[in-house]
Amino acid sequence: MALMDFIKKQFIDILQWTEDADGTLAWRFPMQEMEIQNGASLTVRDSQLALFVNEGTVADVFGPGMYKLTTQTLPVLTYLKNWDKLFESPFKSDLYFFSTRHQLDQKWGTPNPITIRDKEFGIVRMRAFGIYSYHLSDAKTFYQKISGTRDSYGREELEGQLRNSMVAGLTDLFGESGVSFVDMAGNQDEFGAAMLFKMKPLFAEYGLILDSLVVQNVSLPEELQKILDQKIGMNMIGDMGRYTQYQVANAIPEAAKNEGGMAGMGVGLGAGVGFGQVMGQAMAAAIPSVPAAAPGVASVSADEVVATLEKLHGLVEKGILTKEEFEAKKVELLKKLT
């Protein structure tokens, strides 16, 4: 029976990996019922590494090149003493190939907002996402910590671990930097460089090199972004009076487009509040009033009345006031001159 097994046994002359599929990081050469022939050829391509495992222990790693597996031509062995004696006759060992190609356009991001302490806004939740690239550099470390004895190991299986590690690093980085969200969002290149520096040691622990990391977006959840937009808008406008003018000027054209025309604006601004009342409140805040003459004091100056009338006339031209409303206000102001 032993003789029949020996006759059936096949000997391997050429060991190589052509990488038929994209995204495979580690692949085990099929060795079932086969032994490696003394003098066999091992081909390791430019984008590969090869690793021999003998009796469960890493024996040696081969870089790119073509090797004839004989005792005389083997390179210096690094991990297992005297295992080269096996090449004196056909031997059985495990051989793994690893792809060192750059894994490009890998996505990272926060699946849910992360909570951070911002020096300007206090406790806020933020999101971030981008892309990164890496390549395998240490076959022994990757075999011992990640891929193991499996037939193959793909980058998709590693993606979740790398992405979640980046999110954790992002949270730490934001807290350590003390930079506000606004400054961070405005300096995404510097933010990406800082993340790259922070994450490189973690990748190295897996036998990988992190080549690049790009931050494409840093943002707040929608509800917080609206609040930030309002704050920015008010800072740009300068004061509440001008902000009210801005709101009224923008609301009127929109209301005019709706069914019911200008009357619909009153409904949209709040139940039970009439359009005239709302407009009156808005105009009171927006239009600087002419100070009333105190008892026993002369009436206001003509210059003040003229200036106010000019502003009111500008509102008529914009369609905010009707001519009738302007005339009524003019009569009221002219009475103060008497």
C-alpha positions as CSV (number, residue, x, y, z in Angstrom):
1,M,0.0,0.0,0.0
2,A,2.9,2.3,0.8
3,L,4.4,1.7,-2.6
4,M,1.1,2.6,-4.3
5,D,0.9,5.8,-2.3
6,F,4.5,6.7,-3.4
7,I,3.6,6.0,-7.0
8,K,0.5,8.2,-6.9
9,K,2.4,11.1,-5.2
10,Q,3.1,14.0,-7.5
11,F,6.1,16.2,-7.4
12,I,6.0,20.0,-7.9
13,D,8.5,21.5,-10.3
14,I,7.2,25.1,-10.6
15,L,5.8,27.2,-7.7
16,Q,4.2,30.5,-8.7
17,W,1.1,32.7,-8.2
18,T,-0.5,34.6,-11.1
19,E,-3.1,36.5,-9.0
20,D,-6.1,35.8,-11.1
21,A,-8.5,37.8,-8.9
22,D,-8.1,41.4,-7.6
23,G,-8.1,42.1,-3.8
24,T,-6.4,38.9,-2.6
25,L,-3.7,39.7,0.0
26,A,-2.6,36.1,0.9
27,W,-2.9,32.8,-1.0
28,R,-1.7,29.3,-0.1
29,F,-0.1,27.2,-2.8
30,P,-2.1,23.9,-3.1
31,M,0.1,21.1,-1.7
32,Q,-2.4,18.3,-1.1
33,E,-0.8,14.9,-1.9
34,M,2.2,16.6,-3.5
35,E,5.8,17.3,-2.6
36,I,8.2,19.9,-3.8
37,Q,10.9,18.4,-6.1
38,N,14.5,19.1,-5.3
39,G,15.6,21.8,-7.8
40,A,12.1,23.1,-8.3
41,S,11.7,26.7,-9.5
42,L,10.1,29.3,-7.3
43,T,9.0,32.5,-9.1
44,V,8.1,35.5,-7.0
45,R,6.9,38.5,-9.1
46,D,7.6,42.2,-8.4
47,S,4.3,42.7,-6.6
48,Q,4.7,39.6,-4.4
49,L,6.4,37.9,-1.4
50,A,6.6,34.2,-0.8
51,L,6.8,32.5,2.6
52,F,7.6,28.9,3.5
53,V,6.2,27.3,6.6
54,N,7.8,24.1,7.8
55,E,6.0,22.0,10.5
56,G,4.0,25.0,11.6
57,T,6.9,27.4,11.8
58,V,7.9,30.2,9.4
59,A,11.1,29.1,7.7
60,D,11.9,31.8,5.2
61,V,10.5,34.7,3.2
62,F,11.5,35.2,-0.5
63,G,11.3,38.6,-2.2
64,P,10.8,39.2,-6.0
65,G,12.9,37.0,-8.2
66,M,13.4,33.4,-9.5
67,Y,14.9,30.8,-7.3
68,K,16.0,27.2,-7.8
69,L,15.3,25.3,-4.6
70,T,18.6,23.5,-3.9
71,T,20.9,23.4,-0.9
72,Q,23.6,25.2,-2.9
73,T,21.5,28.1,-4.4
74,L,19.2,28.9,-1.4
75,P,19.5,32.5,-0.1
76,V,20.5,33.0,3.5
77,L,17.8,31.6,5.7
78,T,16.5,33.8,8.4
79,Y,13.8,32.2,10.6
80,L,14.5,28.4,10.9
81,K,18.0,26.9,11.2
82,N,19.0,24.1,8.9
83,W,15.6,23.7,7.3
84,D,17.4,23.9,3.9
85,K,18.5,20.2,4.4
86,L,15.0,19.3,3.4
87,F,16.0,20.2,-0.1
88,E,18.3,17.2,-0.4
89,S,15.2,15.2,-1.4
90,P,11.5,16.0,-2.3
91,F,9.9,17.5,0.7
92,K,6.5,18.7,1.9
93,S,6.0,22.2,3.2
94,D,3.4,25.0,3.1
95,L,4.0,27.8,0.7
96,Y,2.1,31.1,0.9
97,F,2.2,34.0,-1.5
98,F,1.4,37.6,-0.5
99,S,0.4,40.5,-2.8
100,T,2.4,43.7,-2.1
101,R,0.4,45.8,-4.6
102,H,-1.0,49.1,-3.4
103,Q,-4.6,48.7,-2.4
104,L,-6.0,52.0,-3.7
105,D,-9.3,54.0,-3.1
106,Q,-10.2,52.3,0.2
107,K,-13.1,54.0,1.9
108,W,-13.2,55.1,5.6
109,G,-15.8,57.1,7.4
110,T,-17.9,57.4,10.5
111,P,-21.1,55.2,10.1
112,N,-22.6,57.2,13.0
113,P,-21.7,60.7,14.3
114,I,-19.0,60.6,16.9
115,T,-19.2,62.8,20.0
116,I,-16.4,65.2,20.6
117,R,-15.8,68.3,22.8
118,D,-15.3,71.4,20.7
119,K,-13.8,74.5,22.2
120,E,-16.3,76.8,20.5
121,F,-19.5,74.8,20.4
122,G,-19.1,72.5,23.4
123,I,-20.2,68.9,23.1
124,V,-21.1,68.2,19.4
125,R,-21.4,65.2,17.1
126,M,-19.5,65.2,13.9
127,R,-19.0,63.0,10.8
128,A,-15.9,62.5,8.6
129,F,-15.0,60.4,5.6
130,G,-12.3,59.9,3.0
131,I,-10.1,57.4,1.3
132,Y,-6.8,55.7,2.0
133,S,-4.3,53.3,0.4
134,Y,-1.9,50.8,1.8
135,H,0.3,47.8,0.9
136,L,1.5,44.6,2.6
137,S,5.2,44.9,3.5
138,D,5.9,42.2,6.1
139,A,4.7,38.8,5.1
140,K,5.8,37.0,8.3
141,T,3.9,39.5,10.5
142,F,0.8,39.4,8.3
143,Y,0.8,35.6,8.3
144,Q,1.2,35.3,12.0
145,K,-1.3,38.0,13.0
146,I,-3.9,38.1,10.2
147,S,-4.1,35.5,7.5
148,G,-2.8,32.4,9.2
149,T,-3.2,29.0,7.5
150,R,-6.3,29.9,5.4
151,D,-6.3,29.1,1.7
152,S,-6.7,32.8,0.9
153,Y,-7.3,36.1,2.6
154,G,-8.9,39.1,0.9
155,R,-8.7,42.8,1.7
156,E,-12.5,43.0,2.3
157,E,-12.1,40.8,5.4
158,L,-9.6,43.4,6.7
159,E,-11.6,46.5,5.7
160,G,-13.8,46.6,8.8
161,Q,-10.9,46.4,11.2
162,L,-8.9,49.1,9.5
163,R,-11.9,51.5,9.1
164,N,-13.0,51.2,12.7
165,S,-9.4,51.7,13.9
166,M,-9.3,54.9,11.9
167,V,-12.6,56.2,13.4
168,A,-11.1,55.5,16.9
169,G,-7.9,57.3,15.9
170,L,-10.0,60.2,14.5
171,T,-11.8,60.7,17.9
172,D,-8.5,60.7,19.8
173,L,-6.8,63.0,17.3
174,F,-9.6,65.6,17.5
175,G,-9.5,65.5,21.3
176,E,-5.8,65.8,21.5
177,S,-5.4,68.6,19.0
178,G,-7.8,71.0,20.7
179,V,-8.5,72.5,17.3
180,S,-12.1,73.7,16.8
181,F,-14.5,72.0,14.3
182,V,-14.5,75.1,12.0
183,D,-10.7,75.2,11.9
184,M,-10.5,71.4,11.3
185,A,-13.1,71.5,8.5
186,G,-11.1,74.3,6.8
187,N,-7.8,72.5,7.0
188,Q,-8.6,69.0,5.7
189,D,-5.2,68.5,4.1
190,E,-3.4,69.1,7.5
191,F,-6.0,67.0,9.2
192,G,-5.4,64.1,6.8
193,A,-1.6,64.4,7.3
194,A,-2.0,64.2,11.1
195,M,-4.3,61.1,10.8
196,L,-1.7,59.5,8.5
197,F,1.0,60.0,11.0
198,K,-1.1,58.6,13.9
199,M,-2.4,55.5,12.0
200,K,0.9,54.4,10.5
201,P,2.1,52.5,13.6
202,L,-1.2,50.6,13.8
203,F,-0.9,49.4,10.2
204,A,2.7,48.4,10.9
205,E,1.5,46.1,13.6
206,Y,-0.3,44.1,10.9
207,G,2.6,44.0,8.5
208,L,1.1,46.8,6.4
209,I,2.3,50.3,5.3
210,L,-0.3,53.1,5.2
211,D,0.7,55.0,2.0
212,S,-1.9,57.8,1.9
213,L,-4.9,59.1,3.8
214,V,-7.2,61.8,2.5
215,V,-10.0,63.6,4.5
216,Q,-12.7,64.4,1.9
217,N,-15.3,65.9,4.3
218,V,-15.8,66.9,7.9
219,S,-19.3,67.8,8.8
220,L,-21.9,68.1,11.6
221,P,-25.3,66.3,11.6
222,E,-28.0,68.1,9.6
223,E,-29.7,69.6,12.6
224,L,-26.5,71.0,14.1
225,Q,-25.3,72.3,10.7
226,K,-28.5,74.4,10.4
227,I,-27.7,76.0,13.7
228,L,-24.1,76.7,12.6
229,D,-25.4,78.2,9.3
230,Q,-27.7,80.5,11.2
231,K,-24.9,81.6,13.5
232,I,-22.6,82.3,10.5
233,G,-25.4,84.2,8.8
234,M,-26.0,86.4,11.8
235,N,-22.3,87.1,12.2
236,M,-22.1,88.2,8.6
237,I,-25.2,90.4,8.9
238,G,-23.9,92.1,12.1
239,D,-27.0,92.9,14.1
240,M,-30.5,91.8,14.7
241,G,-32.1,94.8,13.0
242,R,-30.3,94.1,9.7
243,Y,-31.0,90.4,10.2
244,T,-34.8,91.2,10.4
245,Q,-34.6,93.3,7.3
246,Y,-32.9,90.4,5.5
247,Q,-35.5,87.9,6.7
248,V,-38.4,90.1,5.7
249,A,-36.9,90.9,2.3
250,N,-36.5,87.2,1.5
251,A,-39.8,86.1,2.9
252,I,-42.0,88.4,0.8
253,P,-41.0,87.2,-2.7
254,E,-41.5,83.6,-1.5
255,A,-44.9,84.3,0.0
256,A,-45.9,86.1,-3.2
257,K,-45.3,82.9,-5.2
258,N,-47.6,80.8,-2.9
259,E,-51.3,80.3,-3.4
260,G,-53.1,83.2,-1.7
261,G,-50.2,85.6,-2.5
262,M,-49.0,87.9,0.3
263,A,-51.8,86.8,2.6
264,G,-50.3,83.3,2.8
265,M,-47.2,84.8,4.5
266,G,-49.1,85.5,7.7
267,V,-50.3,81.9,8.0
268,G,-46.8,80.6,7.4
269,L,-45.3,82.8,10.0
270,G,-47.4,81.5,12.9
271,A,-51.0,80.4,13.6
272,G,-53.2,83.1,14.9
273,V,-50.8,85.9,14.0
274,G,-52.1,88.3,11.3
275,F,-50.0,89.4,8.4
276,G,-50.3,93.0,9.4
277,Q,-49.2,92.3,12.9
278,V,-46.2,90.3,11.8
279,M,-45.2,92.9,9.3
280,G,-45.6,95.6,11.8
281,Q,-43.3,93.8,14.3
282,A,-40.8,93.2,11.6
283,M,-40.9,96.8,10.3
284,A,-40.6,98.1,13.9
285,A,-37.4,96.2,14.4
286,A,-36.1,96.9,10.9
287,I,-36.9,100.6,10.5
288,P,-35.2,103.1,12.8
289,S,-38.0,105.3,14.2
290,V,-37.8,109.0,14.5
291,P,-37.6,110.0,18.2
292,A,-40.7,111.7,19.5
293,A,-40.4,115.1,20.8
294,A,-40.4,115.2,24.6
295,P,-43.0,117.5,26.4
296,G,-41.8,121.0,26.4
297,V,-39.0,120.3,23.9
298,A,-39.0,121.4,20.3
299,S,-40.1,118.9,17.6
300,V,-37.7,116.7,15.8
301,S,-35.5,118.2,13.1
302,A,-36.4,118.2,9.4
303,D,-33.2,116.4,8.6
304,E,-34.2,113.4,10.7
305,V,-37.7,113.3,9.1
306,V,-36.2,113.5,5.6
307,A,-33.7,110.7,6.3
308,T,-36.5,108.4,7.6
309,L,-38.7,109.2,4.6
310,E,-35.8,108.3,2.3
311,K,-35.5,104.9,4.0
312,L,-39.3,104.3,3.8
313,H,-39.2,105.3,0.1
314,G,-36.5,102.6,-0.5
315,L,-38.8,100.0,1.1
316,V,-41.6,101.1,-1.3
317,E,-39.3,100.6,-4.3
318,K,-38.5,97.1,-3.0
319,G,-42.2,96.3,-2.8
320,I,-42.1,95.9,1.0
321,L,-44.3,98.9,1.7
322,T,-47.3,100.1,-0.4
323,K,-47.6,103.7,-1.5
324,E,-50.6,104.1,0.8
325,E,-48.6,102.9,3.8
326,F,-45.8,105.3,2.8
327,E,-48.2,108.2,2.5
328,A,-49.7,107.4,5.9
329,K,-46.2,107.3,7.5
330,K,-45.2,110.5,5.8
331,V,-48.2,112.3,7.2
332,E,-47.4,111.0,10.7
333,L,-43.8,112.2,10.4
334,L,-44.7,115.6,9.0
335,K,-46.9,116.2,12.0
336,K,-43.9,115.9,14.3
337,L,-42.4,118.9,12.5
338,T,-45.2,121.2,13.6
